Amino acid sequence: MARQRLAQKFEPTLDVIRYALEYSDVAYLDETGWRLGGRPAWLWVNTNDVATLYDVEKSRGHEVAEKLLAKEFAGVLSSDCFSAYDPIRAEKNKCVAHILRAFKALVEENRGRALAFPKRAMRIFQDAIQLKPQRAGHRPSRYARLCRKLEARLDRLLAGTLTNPGNLRLARRLRKHRDALLTFLYHENVDPTNNHAERALRPAVIARKLSAGNRSPAGAKAFTTFASIIRTCRQTGQDFLKLAEEVICSPEPVLVDFVDGRVIPVGAQAP
């Protein structure tokens, strides 16, 4: 198909996006259901402030997340608590929005003394979210002290004895991911939530409703290629249509330099 042949001309630019994400300070990953040839599949996204990479895979396993991150990634991986991210060797940050929603559900369903655990937990995470933007207004020593107090409050909460099944279930999840619950406090460029990835998936979810996914791996590859480049253009303030015209009309393989908004021959500049 013409769309697939056209997408091939943009493949060198995908390497530029992969490089930007591989050597970034933070990566926000998420996944959502997809259809490939009428069968269940998954649309994955790796994104941050400056680049976005989509991928359609038949698997929801950790090997896909590892491929999206690339082996040289040394930043913070932000995600929800899905188990596919557990084996990845990177510093992790778990989405506070997901955690707060889980506690809110417990507040709505619990009664009596069982309300104490989710209410205390919500206050801790809400205080952490409020503390993060105040970092610049505190001396480093004071900010570190405030962070330690939050860590201690969370440790005391998770060390308590629980009997309510819902509280126990969520406490086990938090204990499992304890080291990743407040990571955002210590990294200026890491957000408390995984909203970057969720926002990046929304246009794809709309496309899924209209198209029901892709009929073939080649079609999925074309879709994710265009989606990745169009969104990265928006993030970097580039005109996709202008750049696409240059890429299409070039007689030789070229790639897009998102920093300068130029189209340059492959090999003229390392991505």
Phi, psi and omega in degrees: 000153182298321181297321181290320177295323179293320180299328180298330179290342180262358183301321176301329179289331176299326177295327176297317179294315179301318180297316181299319180286322182298325184251029178265166180284333184211146175228130178254117183246146176200170180210155178215160181296149182215174175232133179228111184062031180082359181250157180298139176211186183222136172261121181254154175219141172236121187211162168205206185290336191241350183204155179216135179230125177255156177204134174258125181225154175284343185254150171248022184275171185295336182296331178289315178299320179295322179293319180295323182284327184074154191291336183271000182297127182230016179267203180261129176267117178256131182199179169278192185268017179300138189294340181297338181272348185299316184287348185289131181272086178204154173295136188242152172227126181264139186297118181291329180298318177298318181295316180296323178296322179294320178290324178298321178297322178294321179299323182286330184260337182281164178221153173060226185294338180292348179283340186298316183298306181295326180292318177295319180296317179299320179297320180298310182290326175294321177296323179294317179298320180289328182289323186307309181289349179273359186304316183294337181273357180250150168296147181308320182294321179290318179298318178298322179294319178295323177295318179298323179295319177295318178300317181294319178299318180293319178298317179297319180298313184286341179276350183289162178273128182236144178237336179293129183303317179295318177297318179298317182298315181288324178298320178298320179296317181291323177296321178299321184253023187308316185292347184250008187279329183235023181303323184301337180294335188255001180231119185300323187268004182258123179278155178294333185247171177259031184298331178305311182290320181295320177294323180293333180279339186300313178299325179292324178296321176297317179298323179296321179295327182277327187247346184063026177099212181235150181275339184212159175302324179294320178294321178295321179296317179296316180300311183291329177297308180295318181298318181296314184287320180297315181292321178295324175299315179297320181293327184260005177075027181260154179270104183300316183297320179295313180294321180298321178299318179293319180296315182295321184278348182289132179282349181235161179298133181225167174223162181264127172267104185290339180289312183261352182069034181248157170252121185233154179297144176299130181096343179288334180209132179295138181293000000 
